[in-house]
């Protein structure tokens, strides 16, 4: 994709789905509040860039739902069921649309990631929240639909962003004994994976 069409795709997708993303986040917040201008601009740009990174405008609705979940997680330290469920359903539809082979790969990878996440939760309960456990398999499956090797790249990227998140929260005097929002790192790490391949 050349620079001009990529910029156009980012702008159109961001402008179309940025406001939708914020509406989804607002509708699922436990405590309603208005979005700031900075949030509006940041989410609009992020949605546009992630859709361009994936080079598939058809993923824009899933990106909007994923980013909305990340916004709520950042605000309230929770990933709402309506958003994680919608994301899982959208991922399943994308897998089915991709064909039997990609759908089988996506299902297998999702099952493996879910099993690992549940084991981590059982061994170290405070490390992952249930919202993270619900979101992780869907993100991994979606990456498998795009390109199976992207799954590993996305998980490594998300893990790196999680480390940065933890470092920032620790530097700000938070982290120990407090819930750290993993959703933003998981979503951005997954959808940015195509940029590094």
N, C-alpha and C positions, 0 to 999 in steps of 0.2 A: 504494500500500500504506500503510495507516495505521500509526501508531507501534506499537500493541500487537501486531498480527499480525507486523510486521517484527521486533520484539524476540523474539517467540515463535519465528519462523522461524530467527533467528540463534541463539537458545539451543538449540533442538532440533537444528539442523544441526551446530552447533559441538560439542555433546555427543556426537552420533552419529558424526561424522567426524573430530573432533580426535584421539581416540586411534588411529583407523585411520591417520591421517596420520603420527603419530609411529611407529607400527609399520612403515609403509612406509619411513620414513626410517631406522629402526634396521636393517631388513632389508637395506638397500642401502649402508650405511656400510662403508667398508673396515676401519675400526677400531671395533668395537662399544663402545658406552658407554650408560649409563643416561641417560634424559632427566631434567632437573631439573624441579622443580615449576613454576618460572617458565616454562620452555619449554612445559610441558604447558598451563598457563593461556593463555600467549600464542598458541600454535597453535590451541587450541580457540576462543578469541575470534576470531582472524583468519579461520579457516575459516567460522565462523558469519557474520561480517560480510561476507566476500566473497560467500558464497552469497546473502545478503540483497541485496547491491549488484547482483548479476546478476538478482535477482528470479526465479530459476529453480532450485528445489531439485534438479532433475534434473542440474544441473551439479556438485552436491556431490562426487561421486566424482572428477571431473576436477580440481576445486579441491583435493581431498585429495592427489591425485597431484602436482599442481603445487607445492603448499606443501611436500610431502615432498621434492621435488627441490630446492626453495629452501633447506630446512633442511640437507640434505646439502651443498649448495654452500657455504653459510655455514660449516659445520664443516670441510669437506675440500677446498674449492675445486674441486669437480667436480660435474657433473650426470650421475648414473648412467644408463647406457643403458636398463636396465629401466624406469626412471621416465619418461625422455623418450620411449621407444618406446610405453609404455602411454598416455602423454598424447597422442601423435600418433594412435594407434588410437582412443582415446576421442573425439578431435576429429573424426576421419573419420566415426565412427558418428553423432555429433551433427549433422554436416553432411548425411549421408545421410538421417537422420531428419527434418531440416528441409525436405527437398525438393530437386528438381533445380536450381532457380534458386540458392538459397543454397549448395548444394554446389558449383556451378560457380564462384560468386563466391569461396567459401572456397578452392577449389583454385587459382584464379588469383592471389589475394592471397598464399597460401602460397608459390607458385612465385616470385612477384616478391620477396617478403621473403627467401626462401632465396637467390635470385640475388644480391641486394644484399649479404647477409651473407657469401656466399662471395667476392664481389669485395672487400669490406672485409678479409676474412681474407687474401686473396691480396696485397693492397696493404700492409696493416699487420697482419702476422701476430699480433702480440702484443695487439692491441686486443680481439679476440673469441676465445673458446675454442670448440672443436668442440661442447661441450655447449650453449653459448649458441646456436650455429648450428642445432643440432637442435631446440632449444626454441622459438626465435623464430617459425618458420613455423607451428607448431601454435597458438601463442598468437594470432598474427595471424588465422589461419583461424577460430579459435573466435570471436574478436570479429566477424569478417565474418558468421558464422552468426547471432550475436545481433542485429547491426545493422551493415551495412557501414561507415557513418561512424565507428563505435566503433574500427575498426582504427587510424585515424589518431590518435584521442584516446588509445587505449591505448599506442601506440608513443611518442607525445609524453610521456605520463605516465611510461612506463618509462624514457625517456631522462632526464627530469627527476630521477627517483629514482636513476638511475645516476650523475648528476652529484653528487647528495647523497652517495651511497655513496663515490664517489671522494674527495670533499672530506673526509668523515669518516675515511677510511683515510689520507689524506695528513696530516690533523691529528694522527692517532695515530702518525705516523711510518712508515706503511706506504704501499704503492701503487707506487712506482717499483721496477720489477724484480720485484715480487711479484704473484701472481695475486690479483685482486680478484673476489669473488663477485658476478656480475651476476644470477644466478638469482632472488634475493629481489626485486630491483627489477623485473625483467621480469615475474614472476608477479603481484606486488602491483599494479604499474602497469597490467597488462592487465585483471585482474579488478576493479580499482577504477574502470575507465573508465566504466561505467554511472552512477557517482555524479556525474560532472561533466557529464553530458549531460541 
